[in-house]
Amino acid sequence: MPISFNPPVRTLMGPGPSDVHPRILEALSRPTIGHLDPAFVGMMDEVKKLLQYAFQTDNELTIPVSAPGSAGMETCFANLVEPGEKVIVCQNGVFGGRMKENVERAGGVAVMVMDDWGKAVDLAKLEQALETNADAKVVAFVHAETSTGAQSDAKGIWELAHKHGCLVIADCVTSLAGTPILVDEWGLDAVYSGTQKCLSCVPGLSPVTFSEKAIEKIKNRQTKVQSWFMDLNLVMGYWGEGAKRAYHHTAPVNALYALHESLVMLRDEGLENSWKRHAFQHSALKAGLEAMGINFLVNEADRLPQLNSVFIPEGVDDALVRSRLLNEYNLEIGAGLGDLAGKVWRIGLMGHSARSENVIFCLSALEAILSELNAPITKGVALSAAQSVYSA
């Protein structure tokens, strides 16, 4: 007979979810109230303002979609792409491919700008695609490619897109609160993210923000949005300002408590301090890994500090190492995806996981297992290399 489920206590250093801060877990357990309760409505307004801070935007339509980051992606494409419209999609990993799927399912035509996995989006290729496809309506790109750890030049992409009259959709699932996202300064029109990465919240919500130009397009569509649930013309009535809300769906009340708490913590830490913390912990992890002889997939200029794709040492069984880390150390790191499966590990330093104790724990556990497997690494140097970063 089934009994209550008690999950093991893990240290989460994969591509997400990240470790959830105890304050956020406590927030989840607070009493559930109605999603139209005046007290809850007041909290919704606070969530909007806190998300505006996280995104660095004044966009009125800045809300959490009541579903994970993939639903945030679909919300952007379902609302901004109409049948027959051309969308230029920049793909340099798994999630650019998902953008293509969304364009096609919305009835649009995807024009692909392809770059190698682990590389940033090539602006010259994008410019050529824009010049060749003067009738394109939208440019879509992944700011922080979770499958590789590569970060692309959001401002440069926006400048090219707007020069050619296109709206811009950006996937910032892994970058929000981990590296700078300046929505208004960069002119991004539709941005989506997730709660389970650098916000250190539980999975299940997708923060999104839309510019006035994007809202204008949504309100003046020639066809209905294909998804009733994600139709922002309807959702705006629920997430509008003040106490008068049009019922749309039953919001995930307790999950929103958790998001509110995580955003309060981000505000209290300070956005720039959060960016600095992720970069600093990455420096220590990098020092330890490279001292062992483990190298990075992405060049340093384009590398995300919070998602580290590193090459697996020659002759090492990828699945065996990850299994031993999980079963012997309760430590989770991520596998490679697609063509990178079996070639790289993805080590996350996101949100509450971006702490010195996690870096030291990961390096020591990885070195211990690789040493037992007689992997071609340099032994006994990883921890001192990381500690030298902390000492400095």
Secondary structure per residue as TSV (DSSP state, phi and psi in degrees):
chain	resnum	aa	ss	phi	psi
A	1	M	-	360.0	133.2
A	2	P	-	-60.6	144.0
A	3	I	-	-121.9	176.0
A	4	S	-	-56.9	140.0
A	5	F	-	-85.6	125.1
A	6	N	-	-120.0	103.3
A	7	P	-	-69.4	152.4
A	8	P	-	-66.9	155.1
A	9	V	-	-87.0	113.3
A	10	R	-	-112.3	157.5
A	11	T	E	-101.1	116.9
A	12	L	E	-97.4	107.1
A	13	M	-	-130.4	40.0
A	14	G	S	-101.6	-159.8
A	15	P	S	-80.4	9.5
A	16	G	S	121.1	144.3
A	17	P	-	-71.3	162.1
A	18	S	-	-97.8	172.4
A	19	D	-	-58.0	136.8
A	20	V	-	-97.4	128.1
A	21	H	-	-64.0	141.8
A	22	P	H	-54.2	-33.3
A	23	R	H	-62.7	-34.1
A	24	I	H	-75.8	-38.3
A	25	L	H	-62.9	-38.6
A	26	E	H	-64.6	-39.2
A	27	A	H	-61.1	-36.1
A	28	L	H	-59.6	-30.3
A	29	S	T	-87.3	1.2
A	30	R	S	-70.3	158.1
A	31	P	-	-58.1	134.1
A	32	T	-	-74.2	132.9
A	33	I	-	-123.5	173.3
A	34	G	-	-69.2	149.7
A	35	H	T	-76.2	-4.7
A	36	L	T	-114.5	7.3
A	37	D	-	-61.3	135.3
A	38	P	H	-54.7	-35.0
A	39	A	H	-65.5	-39.6
A	40	F	H	-70.6	-38.4
A	41	V	H	-60.7	-40.1
A	42	G	H	-62.6	-38.7
A	43	M	H	-67.3	-36.2
A	44	M	H	-58.3	-42.2
A	45	D	H	-63.1	-37.6
A	46	E	H	-67.0	-40.0
A	47	V	H	-60.0	-42.9
A	48	K	H	-59.3	-47.6
A	49	K	H	-64.5	-40.1
A	50	L	H	-67.3	-36.8
A	51	L	H	-68.0	-36.8
A	52	Q	H	-59.0	-39.9
A	53	Y	H	-64.2	-45.9
A	54	A	H	-61.9	-39.6
A	55	F	H	-84.3	-10.8
A	56	Q	T	56.4	60.0
A	57	T	-	-145.9	155.7
A	58	D	-	-103.1	8.2
A	59	N	-	-53.8	126.0
A	60	E	S	-63.6	-41.7
A	61	L	E	-85.8	79.2
A	62	T	E	-130.0	107.9
A	63	I	E	-146.3	165.4
A	64	P	E	-96.2	123.5
A	65	V	E	-70.6	139.1
A	66	S	S	-80.0	58.9
A	67	A	S	-175.5	167.8
A	68	P	-	-65.7	178.7
A	69	G	H	-54.8	-33.3
A	70	S	H	-61.5	-32.8
A	71	A	H	-74.3	-30.4
A	72	G	H	-64.1	-41.7
A	73	M	H	-59.4	-49.6
A	74	E	H	-64.6	-34.4
A	75	T	H	-60.4	-43.5
A	76	C	H	-62.9	-48.7
A	77	F	H	-73.4	-39.7
A	78	A	H	-63.1	-32.8
A	79	N	H	-87.2	-29.9
A	80	L	H	-104.3	-6.2
A	81	V	-	-116.5	125.3
A	82	E	-	-108.3	159.3
A	83	P	T	-54.2	133.4
A	84	G	T	88.8	-12.4
A	85	E	-	-77.0	142.8
A	86	K	E	-86.5	135.0
A	87	V	E	-127.9	125.7
A	88	I	E	-87.6	118.5
A	89	V	E	-110.8	122.8
A	90	C	E	-91.3	120.8
A	91	Q	E	-120.8	122.5
A	92	N	S	-136.4	27.0
A	93	G	S	174.3	-167.8
A	94	V	H	-59.8	-43.4
A	95	F	H	-79.4	-20.8
A	96	G	H	-64.4	-34.8
A	97	G	H	-64.5	-35.0
A	98	R	H	-69.8	-32.8
A	99	M	H	-59.8	-44.6
A	100	K	H	-56.7	-44.8
A	101	E	H	-58.5	-42.5
A	102	N	H	-66.1	-41.6
A	103	V	H	-57.8	-49.2
A	104	E	H	-67.6	-37.2
A	105	R	H	-70.3	-22.4
A	106	A	T	-85.5	0.7
A	107	G	T	88.5	6.4
A	108	G	-	-84.8	175.6
A	109	V	E	-113.8	118.4
A	110	A	E	-89.8	123.2
A	111	V	E	-104.1	115.2
A	112	M	E	-92.2	134.8
A	113	V	E	-111.8	107.2
A	114	M	E	-100.2	134.6
A	115	D	-	-131.0	156.6
A	116	D	-	-61.5	146.5
A	117	W	T	-63.8	131.8
A	118	G	T	98.0	-8.6
A	119	K	S	-102.8	153.4
A	120	A	-	-75.1	161.6
A	121	V	-	-60.7	131.4
A	122	D	-	-82.9	112.7
A	123	L	H	-64.3	-33.0
A	124	A	H	-64.7	-40.8
A	125	K	H	-64.6	-40.5
A	126	L	H	-63.9	-44.4
A	127	E	H	-60.8	-40.4
A	128	Q	H	-63.5	-41.4
A	129	A	H	-64.9	-37.6
A	130	L	H	-67.2	-39.3
A	131	E	H	-69.2	-34.1
A	132	T	H	-76.2	-28.7
A	133	N	-	-119.8	72.1
A	134	A	T	-65.3	-17.5
A	135	D	T	-92.3	7.0
A	136	A	E	-65.2	145.3
A	137	K	E	-106.2	-26.8
A	138	V	E	-141.5	144.7
A	139	V	E	-114.4	130.4
A	140	A	E	-122.7	137.6
A	141	F	E	-151.9	160.7
A	142	V	E	-100.1	114.2
A	143	H	S	-66.1	-45.5
A	144	A	E	-126.1	101.0
A	145	E	E	-78.7	106.4
A	146	T	T	-65.3	-24.7
A	147	S	T	-76.1	-16.3
A	148	T	T	-131.1	-25.7
A	149	G	T	86.5	18.0
A	150	A	E	-94.3	141.0
A	151	Q	E	-116.8	133.5
A	152	S	-	-103.9	165.0
A	153	D	-	-82.0	92.3
A	154	A	H	-63.0	-42.7
A	155	K	H	-65.5	-41.5
A	156	G	H	-64.1	-38.8
A	157	I	H	-66.5	-43.0
A	158	W	H	-60.4	-44.9
A	159	E	H	-58.2	-42.8
A	160	L	H	-68.1	-43.9
A	161	A	H	-63.2	-46.9
A	162	H	H	-71.0	-30.1
A	163	K	H	-59.0	-31.2
A	164	H	T	-103.2	14.9
A	165	G	T	76.0	23.8
A	166	C	-	-104.0	144.7
A	167	L	E	-74.3	160.4
A	168	V	E	-124.1	126.9
A	169	I	E	-108.8	128.9
A	170	A	E	-125.5	131.9
A	171	D	E	-87.9	111.5
A	172	C	-	-120.7	33.8
A	173	V	T	-59.1	-45.1
A	174	T	T	-93.4	-12.5
A	175	S	T	-93.4	-27.4
A	176	L	T	-56.7	121.9
A	177	A	T	77.2	-4.8
A	178	G	T	-103.3	-39.8
A	179	T	S	-136.2	160.7
A	180	P	-	-57.1	131.3
A	181	I	-	-129.5	115.5
A	182	L	-	-118.8	80.1
A	183	V	H	-56.8	-48.8
A	184	D	H	-71.2	-44.6
A	185	E	H	-62.4	-36.9
A	186	W	H	-87.8	-8.1
A	187	G	T	72.1	29.3
A	188	L	-	-77.2	136.2
A	189	D	S	-93.8	-32.4
A	190	A	E	-145.8	122.6
A	191	V	E	-130.4	136.7
A	192	Y	E	-129.3	152.0
A	193	S	-	-144.9	-168.1
A	194	G	-	-137.8	159.7
A	195	T	S	-87.8	-16.7
A	196	Q	S	-92.6	7.4
A	197	K	S	-105.4	-109.1
A	198	C	T	-77.6	-10.1
A	199	L	T	-80.6	-11.6
A	200	S	-	59.1	26.4
A	201	C	-	-97.5	174.2
A	202	V	-	-72.3	153.6
A	203	P	S	-65.5	155.5
A	204	G	S	127.7	-2.8
A	205	L	-	-131.3	152.9
A	206	S	E	-131.3	100.1
A	207	P	E	-62.4	135.1
A	208	V	E	-136.0	157.0
A	209	T	E	-145.7	141.8
A	210	F	E	-130.4	134.8
A	211	S	-	-74.3	169.1
A	212	E	H	-62.2	-37.5
A	213	K	H	-62.8	-39.8
A	214	A	H	-65.8	-43.4
A	215	I	H	-62.2	-39.7
A	216	E	H	-60.0	-41.7
A	217	K	H	-66.9	-41.3
A	218	I	H	-62.2	-42.0
A	219	K	H	-72.1	-21.3
A	220	N	T	-111.8	25.4
A	221	R	-	-60.9	148.0
A	222	Q	S	-85.0	-19.5
A	223	T	S	-128.5	158.4
A	224	K	-	-68.1	146.0
A	225	V	-	-61.0	132.7
A	226	Q	S	-65.8	-22.4
A	227	S	-	-108.1	122.0
A	228	W	S	-65.6	-44.9
A	229	F	T	-63.8	-35.4
A	230	M	T	-98.6	6.4
A	231	D	-	-70.6	108.5
A	232	L	H	-67.4	-21.4
A	233	N	H	-59.4	-30.4
A	234	L	H	-90.5	-42.3
A	235	V	H	-63.7	-34.0
A	236	M	H	-58.3	-28.7
A	237	G	H	-68.9	-26.9
A	238	Y	H	-86.9	-37.2
A	239	W	S	-96.1	14.9
A	240	G	S	-68.6	170.6
A	241	E	S	-73.3	151.8
A	242	G	S	85.8	-175.5
A	243	A	S	-83.8	-20.0
A	244	K	-	-84.3	105.9
A	245	R	-	-120.2	141.2
A	246	A	-	-88.1	123.9
A	247	Y	-	-60.4	128.4
A	248	H	-	-121.2	-52.2
A	249	H	S	-155.0	164.4
A	250	T	-	-79.5	109.8
A	251	A	-	-66.7	150.7
A	252	P	-	-74.9	84.7
A	253	V	H	-54.7	-53.4
A	254	N	H	-69.8	-33.3
A	255	A	H	-64.2	-34.5
A	256	L	H	-71.6	-31.5
A	257	Y	H	-56.8	-45.7
A	258	A	H	-63.9	-42.9
A	259	L	H	-63.3	-43.5
A	260	H	H	-56.3	-45.4
A	261	E	H	-64.5	-41.5
A	262	S	H	-65.1	-36.2
A	263	L	H	-72.7	-34.4
A	264	V	H	-62.2	-42.2
A	265	M	H	-64.6	-38.9
A	266	L	H	-64.0	-43.5
A	267	R	H	-62.1	-42.0
A	268	D	H	-67.8	-37.9
A	269	E	H	-69.8	-36.9
A	270	G	-	96.2	130.2
A	271	L	H	-58.8	-46.0
A	272	E	H	-65.0	-34.9
A	273	N	H	-66.7	-35.4
A	274	S	H	-64.2	-43.8
A	275	W	H	-59.8	-43.8
A	276	K	H	-64.9	-39.6
A	277	R	H	-62.2	-45.1
A	278	H	H	-62.3	-42.2
A	279	A	H	-65.6	-39.7
A	280	F	H	-66.4	-45.6
A	281	Q	H	-66.1	-34.6
A	282	H	H	-61.3	-40.6
A	283	S	H	-60.2	-40.2
A	284	A	H	-69.9	-44.2
A	285	L	H	-61.6	-44.0
A	286	K	H	-59.1	-45.5
A	287	A	H	-60.0	-43.1
A	288	G	H	-68.4	-43.9
A	289	L	H	-65.3	-45.6
A	290	E	H	-67.9	-31.6
A	291	A	H	-63.3	-35.0
A	292	M	H	-71.8	-19.8
A	293	G	T	99.3	17.2
A	294	I	-	-97.6	125.7
A	295	N	-	-108.1	158.8
A	296	F	B	-91.9	148.4
A	297	L	S	-72.7	-42.9
A	298	V	S	-96.2	138.2
A	299	N	-	-64.8	153.7
A	300	E	G	-59.6	-36.0
A	301	A	G	-65.6	-28.5
A	302	D	G	-109.5	12.7
A	303	R	B	-88.8	132.6
A	304	L	-	-76.8	128.1
A	305	P	T	-68.5	-26.2
A	306	Q	T	-90.5	-7.3
A	307	L	E	-138.4	105.7
A	308	N	E	-107.6	106.7
A	309	S	E	-92.4	119.8
A	310	V	E	-125.9	147.3
A	311	F	E	-72.8	136.5
A	312	I	-	-73.7	132.1
A	313	P	-	-55.7	146.4
A	314	E	T	-57.0	134.9
A	315	G	T	82.1	1.0
A	316	V	-	-92.4	135.6
A	317	D	-	-80.0	109.2
A	318	D	H	-53.3	-56.3
A	319	A	H	-63.3	-36.8
A	320	L	H	-62.9	-46.1
A	321	V	H	-63.8	-46.0
A	322	R	H	-64.2	-36.9
A	323	S	H	-65.4	-42.1
A	324	R	H	-68.2	-39.1
A	325	L	H	-59.3	-41.8
A	326	L	H	-70.8	-46.0
A	327	N	H	-81.9	-31.6
A	328	E	H	-96.7	-28.4
A	329	Y	H	-120.2	-2.9
A	330	N	-	53.5	38.6
A	331	L	E	-117.6	125.3
A	332	E	E	-106.4	125.6
A	333	I	-	-123.1	166.3
A	334	G	E	-100.2	154.1
A	335	A	E	-88.0	164.7
A	336	G	-	-74.3	156.1
A	337	L	-	-115.1	155.6
A	338	G	G	57.4	-131.0
A	339	D	G	-65.5	-15.6
A	340	L	G	-93.5	0.4
A	341	A	T	-60.8	130.4
A	342	G	T	79.8	-3.2
A	343	K	T	-108.9	-29.7
A	344	V	E	-132.9	158.3
A	345	W	E	-108.4	147.6
A	346	R	E	-113.0	113.8
A	347	I	E	-107.6	117.8
A	348	G	E	-92.2	140.2
A	349	L	-	-129.3	74.8
A	350	M	-	-121.6	132.2
A	351	G	G	58.3	-128.2
A	352	H	G	-65.8	-17.2
A	353	S	G	-75.5	-18.7
A	354	A	-	-83.9	72.5
A	355	R	S	-132.7	152.8
A	356	S	H	-62.2	-37.1
A	357	E	H	-64.4	-33.2
A	358	N	H	-70.1	-40.8
A	359	V	H	-61.3	-48.1
A	360	I	H	-64.0	-41.8
A	361	F	H	-62.6	-45.8
A	362	C	H	-62.8	-46.8
A	363	L	H	-62.9	-42.9
A	364	S	H	-68.9	-41.4
A	365	A	H	-66.0	-44.5
A	366	L	H	-63.8	-43.9
A	367	E	H	-64.3	-39.6
A	368	A	H	-62.1	-46.2
A	369	I	H	-68.9	-45.5
A	370	L	H	-63.3	-34.7
A	371	S	H	-66.3	-41.7
A	372	E	H	-64.3	-29.6
A	373	L	T	-88.3	5.2
A	374	N	T	55.2	39.0
A	375	A	-	-70.0	153.2
A	376	P	S	-77.1	72.3
A	377	I	-	-124.3	164.3
A	378	T	-	-89.6	122.0
A	379	K	-	-92.9	151.8
A	380	G	S	77.2	14.8
A	381	V	-	-123.2	-16.1
A	382	A	H	-63.6	-46.8
A	383	L	H	-67.1	-41.4
A	384	S	H	-66.0	-34.1
A	385	A	H	-66.0	-42.3
A	386	A	H	-66.6	-43.3
A	387	Q	H	-62.3	-31.2
A	388	S	H	-65.0	-31.5
A	389	V	H	-68.1	-45.3
A	390	Y	H	-64.8	-38.0
A	391	S	H	-65.8	-39.2
A	392	A	-	-67.6	360.0
